[in-house]
Amino acid sequence: MENSLSLPQEKSRAEGELPRLPAARTWSLPSGAGFRLCLGGTLGYLTLVVLLPLSALFSRSAGLGVRRWWDLIRDPRVLDSLAVTFGCAAAAATVDLTLGLLASWVLVRYAFPGRRLLDALIDLPFALPTAVAGITLATLCVPNGWIGRWLAPLGIPIAFSPLGITLAMAFVGLPLAVRSVQPVLQEMDPDEEEAAACLGAGRWTTFRRIVLPQLSPALFTAFSLSFARVIGEYGSVVFIAGNMPYKTEILPLLVITKLEQYDYAGATALGALSLVAAFVLLFSINLLKRRFSGERT
């Protein structure tokens, strides 16, 4: 058998043919010029779109001075708006994470009539103007609206409350959560789940031991993207929030208020404060993501 298998190779060598080597990977752009071109374009884009605006923001807010900056941060109205904004954003991101996982699971694992239509409707908040979304949600959730009329007698106000702000933020951030989890579910191999079921593992054990470790990086990404998206949301929130100081006033609205009062330094300081707080939270989430992924691997 060995002689019969080696005959073609001996024949090719006898005829002077060289063994075939795997083809080298080729790129559409040359390695040297292509790298410099891509790197230059990336750095130029980041400089124009990200670094220059951020530099202008921090330089303008630095004109306040340390004392006025500290007084602005300690303002009870600013502290309450920060608590409302980041608290509702965290709650909305958690809701988006849960609903995004469920929606992705249904779209990937089940076949049913209208699945493509439902998959397309997931991206509706991307195409819908945020102001239209805010007006629609406010109309539905006021005490005499289609949804509010059923919850108002139960003492559950949605409009002009933190619950309404969370609802509007969750509506805007849901597509990011779904699109972060859905591709990972599509690429997962079902053989591992079938093997676990053959070994006697239950559905919950299979999900916890097989599916969840593979989904954990995507879930962290879904939470981070949704959280980062809704922190600065203004159009869909301002109509349903009620904009009551110390209760339902979000930080972007407070920035607009500063601008209307021609307090440009205060507005840029609040924007910088929001940016720094968001960066710290997102950096912490990414650290947890890397640590969790490292433990799993």
C-alpha positions as CSV (number, residue, x, y, z in Angstrom):
1,M,0.0,0.0,0.0
2,E,2.8,2.4,0.9
3,N,4.5,1.7,-2.5
4,S,1.3,2.3,-4.4
5,L,0.8,5.6,-2.6
6,S,4.3,6.8,-3.1
7,L,4.4,6.0,-6.8
8,P,3.0,9.3,-8.0
9,Q,5.4,11.2,-5.9
10,E,8.4,9.2,-7.2
11,K,7.2,9.6,-10.7
12,S,6.9,13.3,-10.4
13,R,10.4,13.5,-8.9
14,A,11.8,11.3,-11.7
15,E,10.3,13.6,-14.3
16,G,11.9,16.6,-12.7
17,E,8.8,18.2,-11.3
18,L,9.1,20.2,-8.1
19,P,6.6,19.7,-5.2
20,R,4.0,22.3,-5.1
21,L,4.3,24.9,-2.3
22,P,1.3,26.7,-0.7
23,A,0.7,30.0,-2.5
24,A,1.8,33.1,-0.7
25,R,-0.8,35.4,0.6
26,T,-1.2,38.5,-1.6
27,W,-2.8,41.8,-0.7
28,S,-4.6,44.2,-3.0
29,L,-2.1,46.9,-1.9
30,P,1.7,46.6,-1.7
31,S,2.9,45.9,1.8
32,G,5.0,49.1,2.2
33,A,3.0,51.6,0.3
34,G,-0.3,50.1,1.3
35,F,0.6,50.2,5.0
36,R,1.7,53.8,4.8
37,L,-1.4,54.8,2.8
38,C,-3.9,53.1,5.2
39,L,-2.1,54.3,8.3
40,G,-2.0,57.9,7.0
41,G,-5.7,57.8,6.1
42,T,-6.6,56.4,9.5
43,L,-4.6,58.9,11.5
44,G,-5.8,61.8,9.3
45,Y,-9.4,60.8,9.8
46,L,-9.0,60.3,13.6
47,T,-7.3,63.7,13.8
48,L,-9.9,65.6,11.9
49,V,-13.0,63.9,13.3
50,V,-11.9,63.0,16.9
51,L,-8.7,64.6,18.1
52,L,-9.3,68.2,16.9
53,P,-12.9,68.4,18.3
54,L,-11.8,66.9,21.6
55,S,-8.8,69.2,21.9
56,A,-11.0,72.2,21.2
57,L,-13.5,71.0,23.8
58,F,-11.0,70.5,26.6
59,S,-9.1,73.7,25.8
60,R,-12.3,75.8,25.9
61,S,-13.4,74.2,29.1
62,A,-10.0,74.8,30.7
63,G,-10.7,78.5,30.6
64,L,-13.0,78.1,33.5
65,G,-10.2,77.6,36.0
66,V,-10.0,74.9,38.7
67,R,-12.2,76.6,41.2
68,R,-15.1,77.3,38.8
69,W,-14.8,73.9,37.3
70,W,-15.1,72.3,40.8
71,D,-18.1,74.5,41.6
72,L,-19.8,73.4,38.4
73,I,-19.2,69.8,39.2
74,R,-20.6,70.2,42.7
75,D,-23.7,71.9,41.5
76,P,-26.7,69.8,42.7
77,R,-28.4,70.3,39.4
78,V,-25.4,68.9,37.5
79,L,-25.0,66.0,39.9
80,D,-28.7,65.1,39.6
81,S,-28.6,65.3,35.8
82,L,-25.5,63.0,35.8
83,A,-27.2,60.5,38.1
84,V,-30.3,60.5,35.8
85,T,-28.3,60.2,32.6
86,F,-25.9,57.5,33.6
87,G,-28.4,55.6,35.8
88,C,-31.0,55.4,33.0
89,A,-28.3,54.7,30.4
90,A,-27.0,51.7,32.5
91,A,-30.6,50.4,32.9
92,A,-31.3,50.8,29.2
93,A,-28.1,49.0,28.3
94,T,-29.1,46.2,30.6
95,V,-32.5,46.0,29.0
96,D,-31.0,46.1,25.5
97,L,-28.5,43.3,26.5
98,T,-31.4,41.0,27.6
99,L,-33.7,41.8,24.7
100,G,-30.9,41.8,22.2
101,L,-29.9,38.3,23.3
102,L,-33.5,37.0,23.1
103,A,-34.1,38.6,19.7
104,S,-30.8,37.3,18.3
105,W,-31.6,33.8,19.5
106,V,-35.0,33.8,17.9
107,L,-33.7,35.2,14.6
108,V,-30.9,32.7,14.4
109,R,-32.2,29.6,15.9
110,Y,-35.8,29.5,14.7
111,A,-37.4,29.6,11.3
112,F,-40.9,31.2,11.1
113,P,-42.9,33.3,8.7
114,G,-41.9,37.0,8.8
115,R,-38.4,36.4,10.2
116,R,-36.8,38.6,7.5
117,L,-39.3,41.4,8.1
118,L,-38.6,41.2,11.9
119,D,-34.8,41.2,11.2
120,A,-35.2,44.4,9.0
121,L,-37.4,46.1,11.7
122,I,-34.6,45.7,14.2
123,D,-32.7,48.5,12.4
124,L,-35.7,50.9,12.4
125,P,-34.3,53.1,15.1
126,F,-31.2,53.7,12.9
127,A,-33.3,55.1,10.1
128,L,-36.0,56.8,12.2
129,P,-35.2,60.4,13.3
130,T,-34.7,60.5,17.0
131,A,-37.2,63.4,17.5
132,V,-39.9,61.4,15.7
133,A,-39.2,58.5,18.0
134,G,-39.4,60.7,21.1
135,I,-42.7,62.3,20.0
136,T,-44.2,58.8,19.3
137,L,-43.1,57.4,22.6
138,A,-44.4,60.4,24.5
139,T,-47.7,60.2,22.7
140,L,-48.1,56.5,23.6
141,C,-46.9,56.7,27.2
142,V,-48.8,59.8,28.5
143,P,-51.6,59.0,30.9
144,N,-54.2,59.2,28.1
145,G,-52.1,57.4,25.5
146,W,-52.5,53.9,24.3
147,I,-50.0,52.5,26.7
148,G,-50.2,55.0,29.5
149,R,-53.9,54.7,30.0
150,W,-53.4,51.1,31.2
151,L,-50.4,51.8,33.5
152,A,-51.5,55.1,35.0
153,P,-54.3,53.5,37.2
154,L,-51.7,51.1,38.5
155,G,-49.5,53.9,39.7
156,I,-46.8,53.3,37.0
157,P,-46.1,56.6,35.3
158,I,-43.9,56.2,32.1
159,A,-43.9,59.7,30.5
160,F,-42.1,62.4,32.4
161,S,-40.3,60.0,34.6
162,P,-37.0,58.1,34.7
163,L,-38.8,55.0,33.4
164,G,-39.7,56.9,30.3
165,I,-36.2,58.0,29.8
166,T,-35.0,54.4,30.1
167,L,-37.6,53.3,27.6
168,A,-36.5,55.9,25.0
169,M,-32.8,55.0,25.5
170,A,-33.5,51.3,25.2
171,F,-35.4,51.9,22.0
172,V,-32.4,53.7,20.5
173,G,-29.7,51.2,21.7
174,L,-31.5,47.9,20.9
175,P,-30.2,47.5,17.3
176,L,-26.6,47.8,18.5
177,A,-27.1,45.0,21.0
178,V,-28.8,42.7,18.5
179,R,-26.2,43.2,15.7
180,S,-23.4,42.6,18.2
181,V,-24.7,39.2,19.3
182,Q,-26.4,37.9,16.2
183,P,-23.2,37.2,14.1
184,V,-21.6,35.3,16.9
185,L,-24.7,33.1,17.2
186,Q,-24.6,32.4,13.5
187,E,-21.0,31.3,13.6
188,M,-21.4,29.0,16.6
189,D,-21.1,25.3,15.9
190,P,-24.2,23.3,17.1
191,D,-22.2,20.1,17.4
192,E,-20.9,21.1,20.8
193,E,-24.5,21.6,22.1
194,E,-25.6,18.3,20.6
195,A,-22.6,16.6,22.2
196,A,-23.5,18.1,25.6
197,A,-27.1,16.9,25.2
198,C,-25.9,13.4,24.3
199,L,-23.9,13.3,27.5
200,G,-27.0,14.1,29.5
201,A,-26.6,17.9,30.0
202,G,-29.9,19.8,30.4
203,R,-30.8,22.9,28.4
204,W,-29.8,25.3,31.1
205,T,-26.5,23.5,31.7
206,T,-25.7,23.5,28.0
207,F,-26.4,27.2,27.7
208,R,-24.4,28.1,30.8
209,R,-21.4,25.9,30.0
210,I,-21.3,25.8,26.2
211,V,-23.1,28.8,24.8
212,L,-22.6,31.6,27.3
213,P,-18.7,31.4,27.4
214,Q,-18.7,31.8,23.6
215,L,-21.2,34.7,23.8
216,S,-19.6,36.6,26.7
217,P,-17.3,38.8,24.6
218,A,-20.2,39.7,22.3
219,L,-22.5,40.4,25.3
220,F,-19.9,42.8,26.8
221,T,-19.6,44.5,23.4
222,A,-23.4,44.8,23.1
223,F,-23.6,46.4,26.6
224,S,-20.7,48.8,25.8
225,L,-22.0,50.0,22.5
226,S,-25.6,50.4,23.7
227,F,-24.4,52.3,26.8
228,A,-22.1,54.6,24.8
229,R,-24.8,55.3,22.3
230,V,-27.5,56.3,24.7
231,I,-25.4,58.5,27.1
232,G,-25.5,61.4,24.6
233,E,-29.1,60.8,23.3
234,Y,-31.1,63.9,23.2
235,G,-33.9,63.9,20.5
236,S,-35.7,60.7,21.6
237,V,-35.4,61.5,25.3
238,V,-36.2,65.2,25.6
239,F,-39.9,64.8,24.7
240,I,-40.7,62.0,27.1
241,A,-38.5,63.1,30.0
242,G,-40.5,66.2,31.0
243,N,-37.2,68.0,31.6
244,M,-37.8,68.7,35.3
245,P,-34.7,69.9,37.1
246,Y,-33.4,67.6,39.8
247,K,-35.8,64.9,38.6
248,T,-35.8,64.1,34.9
249,E,-33.3,66.5,33.4
250,I,-30.6,64.8,31.4
251,L,-27.1,66.1,30.9
252,P,-27.4,66.9,27.1
253,L,-30.4,69.1,27.9
254,L,-28.4,70.9,30.6
255,V,-25.7,71.5,28.0
256,I,-28.3,73.0,25.6
257,T,-29.6,75.2,28.5
258,K,-26.0,76.5,29.1
259,L,-25.7,77.3,25.4
260,E,-29.0,79.2,25.3
261,Q,-27.7,81.2,28.3
262,Y,-24.5,82.0,26.3
263,D,-22.5,80.2,28.9
264,Y,-20.2,78.5,26.3
265,A,-17.5,77.7,28.8
266,G,-20.0,76.0,31.2
267,A,-21.5,74.0,28.2
268,T,-18.1,72.8,27.1
269,A,-17.1,71.9,30.7
270,L,-20.3,69.8,31.0
271,G,-19.5,68.1,27.7
272,A,-16.0,67.4,28.8
273,L,-17.3,66.0,32.1
274,S,-19.7,63.7,30.3
275,L,-17.0,62.6,28.0
276,V,-14.6,61.8,30.8
277,A,-17.2,59.9,32.8
278,A,-18.3,57.9,29.8
279,F,-14.7,57.1,28.9
280,V,-13.9,55.8,32.5
281,L,-17.0,53.6,32.5
282,L,-16.4,52.2,29.1
283,F,-12.7,51.6,29.9
284,S,-13.8,49.7,33.0
285,I,-16.3,47.6,31.0
286,N,-13.5,46.7,28.5
287,L,-11.2,45.7,31.3
288,L,-13.9,43.4,32.7
289,K,-14.4,42.0,29.2
290,R,-10.7,41.2,28.7
291,R,-10.4,39.7,32.1
292,F,-13.5,37.6,31.7
293,S,-12.4,36.4,28.2
294,G,-8.9,35.6,29.5
295,E,-10.3,33.5,32.3
296,R,-12.5,31.6,29.8
297,T,-9.6,31.0,27.5
